[in-house]
């Protein structure tokens, strides 16, 4: 258990270190679009001021025409910037700690939401190195935690089974091994998804269909990125509000982080339980097939055996060959 807890703590610590590293790298310089939009706003304001000073109240028609042209150019430039990914936030607002933590989690778990990407060369290089070491660490977590959770759940299921019915025995009188059915595993996963559905619907202000859709795509590691936890309200928040530990967004993000990390471990548990049941059924089927083939072989050899003395040879086809 200390080993498994150590692996889980290492994954969490690796995600926290990655979040701090990405925040430090990506917030050092603002995006070029932010500076271009700021320059565009200043230039448009100066043009409007010059038009107002040049064409005063006595040239209202000409003033309106020129102002419409300036505002139309400003609108076109802003539209181009928005289509290129500009959303009005600075680098510090985009790369808040909640967003950076979810970005780190999406890398090591291979979900890849895609709503947040590094734009600096150093950030892209760190992403590559972070994935190279983080993905094997997550695979180790997936395998180890899956085995531990499967053992715990199997023990609980066995105790509940023994309390409700008699434990079956094999032909030689030994206790028969109890395996967790696949339907029980499916019910466990469905219950966990429904818990996340209600949680995200209440916290993230999503409807239930969107929340269920996010839980399924994230736990299946599809990660389209159209819905991301912890993003509600971050677009218009300031840096002070994001890093304040008393804000609800911090609590919601930690809960989202734990939900996804534990949910992926739960999938590993279900994988181990279903694999165990499949192997047991395969071994049973293999033994039954071997017994069936032995019986067919015995009947075939006895059927084509030469007729003993005093028997009718018509019932033994080997005498006719």
C-alpha distance (Angstrom), angle and dihedral (degrees) to the residues before:
residue distance angle dihedral
X1 . . .
X2 3.79 . .
X3 3.78 88.6 .
X4 3.81 92.7 50.5
X5 3.80 92.5 45.5
X6 3.79 88.6 48.8
X7 3.81 91.7 53.3
X8 3.80 91.4 48.6
X9 3.79 91.9 48.2
X10 3.79 90.3 47.9
X11 3.81 90.8 54.6
X12 3.81 92.0 49.4
X13 3.80 92.2 46.2
X14 3.80 91.2 47.5
X15 3.80 89.9 53.5
X16 3.82 92.1 49.0
X17 3.81 92.4 49.1
X18 3.79 90.0 48.5
X19 3.80 91.8 50.6
X20 3.81 92.0 52.8
X21 3.81 91.6 45.6
X22 3.80 94.5 50.3
X23 3.80 91.3 46.5
X24 3.81 90.9 52.5
X25 3.80 94.7 48.1
X26 3.79 100.9 40.6
X27 3.82 97.7 42.8
X28 3.80 95.5 53.4
X29 3.79 92.1 82.0
X30 3.78 129.2 26.4
X31 3.75 122.4 -129.0
X32 3.81 115.8 -87.9
X33 3.81 89.5 -123.4
X34 3.80 90.6 60.7
X35 3.81 90.9 56.5
X36 3.79 92.2 43.8
X37 3.81 92.3 51.9
X38 3.80 91.2 47.8
X39 3.80 89.9 50.8
X40 3.80 89.9 46.9
X41 3.81 91.5 52.6
X42 3.81 91.6 50.2
X43 3.80 92.6 46.9
X44 3.80 92.4 48.5
X45 3.80 91.4 48.7
X46 3.81 91.1 51.5
X47 3.81 91.7 47.9
X48 3.79 91.4 51.3
X49 3.80 90.6 48.1
X50 3.81 92.0 49.8
X51 3.80 91.1 49.0
X52 3.79 91.0 49.8
X53 3.81 91.8 49.2
X54 3.82 93.6 44.9
X55 3.81 100.1 40.7
X56 3.75 104.8 38.8
X57 3.75 129.0 -178.0
X58 3.78 91.8 -63.8
X59 3.86 91.2 66.7
X60 3.79 99.5 45.6
X61 3.82 96.1 145.2
X62 3.80 93.5 50.9
X63 3.81 90.9 43.6
X64 3.81 92.2 53.4
X65 3.80 91.5 49.0
X66 3.79 94.0 50.9
X67 3.81 92.7 44.0
X68 3.80 90.4 51.7
X69 3.80 90.0 53.0
X70 3.84 92.8 49.5
X71 3.79 92.6 47.7
X72 3.80 90.7 46.8
X73 3.81 90.4 55.2
X74 3.80 90.4 47.4
X75 3.81 90.6 50.5
X76 3.81 92.4 50.2
X77 3.80 93.0 50.3
X78 3.80 92.8 47.9
X79 3.81 90.5 48.6
X80 3.80 90.8 53.4
X81 3.81 90.6 49.6
X82 3.82 92.5 49.1
X83 3.79 91.3 50.6
X84 3.81 87.7 52.5
X85 3.82 91.7 55.7
X86 3.82 105.2 -86.1
X87 3.82 111.9 146.5
X88 3.79 102.4 167.3
X89 3.81 97.4 -101.1
X90 3.77 127.3 119.1
X91 3.80 123.2 -128.4
X92 3.81 91.1 -100.4
X93 3.80 91.0 54.2
X94 3.81 93.5 45.5
X95 3.79 95.4 46.4
X96 3.78 98.4 48.4
X97 3.78 118.1 152.7
X98 3.84 94.4 -100.5
X99 3.80 91.5 50.3
X100 3.81 93.2 45.3
X101 3.81 91.3 48.7
X102 3.79 92.0 52.2
X103 3.80 89.4 46.4
X104 3.81 90.6 54.1
X105 3.80 90.9 48.3
X106 3.81 91.7 49.4
X107 3.82 90.2 54.0
X108 3.80 100.2 50.0
X109 3.83 93.6 40.5
X110 3.82 91.6 45.8
X111 3.82 91.8 -127.7
X112 3.81 93.6 125.0
X113 3.80 103.3 -169.4
X114 3.80 90.9 -170.3
X115 3.80 96.7 -151.7
X116 3.82 90.9 109.3
X117 3.80 123.9 40.3
X118 3.82 133.2 167.1
X119 3.79 115.3 -105.8
X120 3.80 102.2 -175.7
X121 3.84 121.5 82.9
X122 3.80 91.4 -122.7
X123 3.80 90.6 49.8
X124 3.80 91.7 52.4
X125 3.81 91.4 47.8
X126 3.80 90.8 49.9
X127 3.80 90.1 49.7
X128 3.80 90.9 56.6
X129 3.81 93.7 47.7
X130 3.79 91.6 42.8
X131 3.81 91.3 53.8
X132 3.81 93.8 45.8
X133 3.81 92.1 58.7
X134 3.82 99.0 27.3
X135 3.80 100.4 53.9
X136 3.85 94.8 57.0
X137 3.79 88.0 46.8
X138 3.79 90.3 53.5
X139 3.83 91.2 47.0
X140 3.82 88.5 53.7
X141 3.81 89.3 49.9
X142 3.81 90.4 47.4
X143 3.81 93.2 52.8
X144 3.81 99.0 40.8
X145 3.79 98.6 41.1
X146 3.79 90.0 44.6
X147 3.81 91.0 57.2
X148 3.81 93.9 45.8
X149 3.80 94.2 46.9
X150 3.81 90.7 45.3
X151 3.82 91.0 53.4
X152 3.80 91.8 48.7
X153 3.79 93.8 47.1
X154 3.82 91.7 45.3
X155 3.81 90.5 52.7
X156 3.82 91.4 49.8
X157 3.82 91.9 47.2
X158 3.82 91.6 48.2
X159 3.81 92.5 51.4
X160 3.82 91.3 48.3
X161 3.80 91.1 47.1
X162 3.81 92.1 51.4
X163 3.80 90.7 49.9
X164 3.80 93.6 53.1
X165 3.83 101.8 37.5
X166 3.78 143.0 7.5
X167 3.76 116.3 -83.3
X168 3.83 110.2 -114.7
X169 3.78 122.9 -121.2
X170 3.78 132.0 -144.5
X171 3.80 125.6 -120.1
X172 3.81 93.0 -88.9
X173 3.81 92.2 51.6
X174 3.81 98.3 -102.4
X175 3.79 122.2 133.6
X176 3.77 112.2 -89.7
X177 3.79 115.4 -124.8
X178 3.78 113.4 -109.2
X179 3.79 117.2 -139.6
X180 3.80 128.4 -168.1
X181 3.83 110.5 -109.4
X182 3.77 119.4 -122.7
X183 3.80 90.2 -121.4
X184 3.81 90.3 60.0
X185 3.81 89.7 51.7
X186 3.80 89.7 50.2
X187 3.82 90.7 51.3
X188 3.81 90.8 50.7
X189 3.80 92.2 51.7
X190 3.80 92.6 45.1
X191 3.81 91.0 50.6
X192 3.80 91.1 50.3
X193 3.81 91.6 49.1
X194 3.81 91.2 49.6
X195 3.82 90.5 50.8
X196 3.79 89.4 52.9
X197 3.79 90.5 45.7
X198 3.80 93.2 57.9
X199 3.81 92.4 40.2
X200 3.80 95.9 52.2
X201 3.79 92.6 40.6
X202 3.81 91.0 57.2
X203 3.80 98.4 38.0
X204 3.78 102.5 36.6
X205 3.84 95.8 35.9
X206 3.80 92.6 -122.5
X207 3.77 125.1 142.9
X208 3.78 117.3 -108.1
X209 3.79 95.4 -103.7
X210 3.80 92.6 53.3
X211 3.80 90.9 45.5
X212 3.82 92.3 50.1
X213 3.81 89.3 46.0
X214 3.81 91.3 52.9
X215 3.82 93.5 48.5
X216 3.79 93.0 50.8
X217 3.81 96.4 45.0
X218 3.81 92.6 45.5
X219 3.81 97.1 46.4
X220 3.81 89.1 46.2
X221 3.83 86.6 51.4
X222 3.81 93.7 -123.3
X223 3.81 95.2 123.4
X224 3.79 106.0 -177.9
X225 3.82 91.1 -179.8
X226 3.80 97.6 -135.8
X227 3.82 89.0 114.1
X228 3.80 119.7 35.9
X229 3.82 125.2 173.0
X230 3.78 118.8 -121.4
X231 3.80 93.7 25.9
X232 3.81 96.3 102.9
X233 3.77 109.0 111.0
X234 3.81 95.3 -0.7
X235 3.80 93.3 104.6
X236 3.81 93.0 68.3
X237 3.80 98.5 30.2
X238 3.77 126.3 106.7
X239 3.77 125.6 -126.3
X240 3.81 91.2 -106.2
X241 3.78 91.8 54.5
X242 3.80 92.5 48.5
X243 3.79 97.2 51.4
X244 3.81 94.5 41.3
X245 3.81 105.9 112.2
X246 3.80 90.6 -149.3
X247 3.78 92.8 64.0
X248 3.79 118.7 106.5
X249 3.79 91.2 -130.6
X250 3.80 90.6 69.1
X251 3.80 92.7 52.8
X252 3.79 92.0 44.8
X253 3.77 92.1 49.6
X254 3.80 93.6 50.3
X255 3.81 89.3 50.2
X256 3.81 90.7 48.7
X257 3.79 90.9 48.5
X258 3.81 92.4 50.6
X259 3.81 91.9 44.5
X260 3.79 94.1 54.7
X261 3.81 94.9 41.5
X262 3.80 93.6 47.7
X263 3.81 91.2 42.0
X264 3.79 92.0 56.3
X265 3.80 88.6 50.2
X266 3.81 88.3 50.5
X267 3.80 89.7 54.4
X268 3.81 88.4 52.3
X269 3.81 88.8 51.8
X270 3.80 91.7 51.7
X271 3.79 90.0 47.8
X272 3.81 91.4 54.6
X273 3.81 93.3 46.3
X274 3.80 94.3 48.1
X275 3.80 91.3 45.9
X276 3.80 90.5 51.7
X277 3.80 91.6 50.6
X278 3.78 91.3 46.9
X279 3.81 92.3 50.9
X280 3.79 91.8 49.1
X281 3.81 92.3 49.7
X282 3.79 90.4 45.4
X283 3.80 92.0 52.8
X284 3.81 90.4 47.6
X285 3.80 91.4 48.8
X286 3.79 90.2 47.4
X287 3.81 91.5 52.5
X288 3.82 91.5 47.3
X289 3.80 91.6 49.2
X290 3.82 90.8 49.6
X291 3.81 90.3 50.4
X292 3.81 91.0 47.4
X293 3.79 92.4 50.2
X294 3.79 91.0 48.1
X295 3.79 90.5 53.0
X296 3.81 92.1 47.6
X297 3.80 90.1 49.0
X298 3.80 91.3 49.1
X299 3.79 93.0 49.5
X300 3.80 92.0 45.8
X301 3.80 94.5 50.9
X302 3.80 92.0 45.7
X303 3.81 91.0 49.3
X304 3.82 95.4 52.1
X305 3.81 95.6 40.0
X306 3.89 115.4 120.5
X307 3.79 113.9 -92.4
X308 3.81 113.7 -96.5
X309 3.76 120.4 -128.0
X310 3.76 113.7 -71.2
X311 3.86 94.7 20.3
X312 3.80 126.9 116.5
X313 3.86 106.1 -102.1
X314 3.81 92.4 -151.3
X315 3.77 89.7 79.9
X316 3.81 92.2 55.6
X317 3.82 109.3 68.6
X318 3.79 91.7 -168.4
X319 3.82 90.0 76.4
X320 3.82 90.0 60.0
X321 3.82 96.1 53.0
